[in-house]
Each structure stands twice: as structure tokens, then as C-alpha cells.
Amino acid sequence: MFGDLLTPMHLFFVLIIVLIIFGPKRLPEIGRSLGKGIHEFKKSTSEIQEHMNVSEEKKTEPTEKAESVRGPQEEVTEKNSQSPPAVAKP
């Protein structure tokens, strides 16, 4: 359906129309501002990814510590779950 949309002939016609509308003096400015916009977008997405990775690392650190703390508690609960020794009543 969209395979024929970006053929070289279509792109050529789009470039001709843009040249007619904006003129040859404005095309470098438009290209420059478009490039800056793409650069800013990539920069912001990489910053968001870094922020997500840092916050994800912070979340995993406490759970690792909690697992190391949980280890002895599990042993204690296992000992408590065993039936206590029978005590004779006097």
C-alpha cells in the first residue's frame, strides 16, 4: 500500500515543490533548523534512556540488599516452622 509512496520520482517532485514554495535562499536555513531539531530530539531521548537506566539501577540495588538480608530470616522461619519439642507437663 505505502511501498510506492517513497519512490525516487515522488521524492523528486516533493523537492521541486519545496524549492518553488520556499526558494533557494531559504532551503539551507530550513535544512539547518531541521537538522538541529533532529539533533535535539536524539539528545533528549538518549538523556531519558540514561535517566531510566540510572533509576532502574537504583531500584535493583535495594532489592539485592533485601535479598541478602532476607537469607538469614528465611532460615529463622524454617527453624520456627518445625514443631517444637514435646515438653512433659509436671
Order of alpha helices (4+ residues) and beta strands (2+ residues): alpha-alpha
